[in-house]
Amino acid sequence: MIKIKIKCFSQVRYAMGKDEIIMDIEVGSTTSDLESFIIEKVEGKLDNISLRVAVNQKYVQGSIELKDGDEVAFIPPVQGG
């Protein structure tokens, strides 16, 4: 198992009810695995929302394998009015 920190912003924070989560996940888990877990956990609250993913404060494209101590941020599109 590895330990990661998840940072939640905007709609993700509201859906999860927290702005930060510390989790133990399986070695070999990816950002896609984690995103799927988060979406399932909030039971539809993030449907049709495209999330950007950052690992250690850098945006990533596609799915990357996570390492012990990584900080993962799920960032929804910017909204304004």
C-alpha positions in Angstrom: 0.0 0.0 0.0 1.0 3.6 -0.6 -0.3 6.8 1.0 -1.5 9.7 -1.1 -3.1 13.1 -0.4 -6.1 14.1 -2.4 -6.9 17.8 -2.8 -10.5 18.7 -3.7 -11.6 21.9 -5.3 -14.9 23.5 -6.1 -17.6 20.9 -7.1 -15.3 18.1 -6.0 -15.0 19.6 -2.5 -18.7 20.0 -2.2 -19.4 16.5 -3.5 -16.8 14.9 -1.1 -17.6 17.2 1.8 -13.8 17.7 2.4 -11.1 19.7 0.8 -8.3 17.1 1.6 -8.3 13.4 2.0 -5.4 11.1 3.0 -5.8 7.6 1.5 -4.0 4.3 1.4 -4.2 2.8 -2.1 -2.7 -0.3 -3.8 0.8 -0.1 -5.3 0.3 0.4 -9.1 -2.8 2.5 -8.8 -3.2 5.2 -11.4 -4.8 8.7 -11.5 -7.6 7.1 -13.6 -8.2 4.5 -10.9 -8.4 7.2 -8.3 -10.7 9.4 -10.4 -13.1 6.5 -11.0 -13.1 5.8 -7.2 -14.0 9.4 -6.4 -16.7 9.6 -9.0 -18.3 6.3 -7.7 -18.0 7.5 -4.1 -20.0 10.7 -4.7 -22.9 8.8 -6.4 -23.6 11.0 -9.4 -22.7 14.4 -7.9 -19.9 14.8 -10.5 -21.6 13.3 -13.5 -20.9 15.3 -16.7 -18.1 17.3 -15.1 -14.7 17.1 -16.8 -12.0 17.0 -14.2 -8.4 18.1 -14.7 -5.9 16.1 -12.7 -2.7 17.4 -11.1 0.0 15.3 -9.4 2.4 17.2 -7.1 1.1 20.5 -8.4 1.6 19.7 -12.1 -1.2 18.9 -14.6 -1.0 15.5 -16.1 -2.4 14.2 -19.3 -3.8 10.7 -19.4 -3.3 8.2 -16.6 -0.1 7.9 -14.6 1.0 5.6 -11.9 0.9 7.1 -8.4 3.8 6.9 -5.9 3.9 6.9 -2.1 3.5 10.5 -0.9 2.0 11.9 -4.1 -0.5 14.8 -3.8 -3.3 14.5 -6.3 -5.7 17.3 -7.1 -9.0 17.0 -8.9 -9.9 20.4 -10.4 -13.2 21.0 -12.2 -13.6 23.6 -15.0 -13.4 27.2 -13.9 -16.8 28.8 -13.5 -17.6 32.4 -13.5 -20.4 34.8 -14.0 
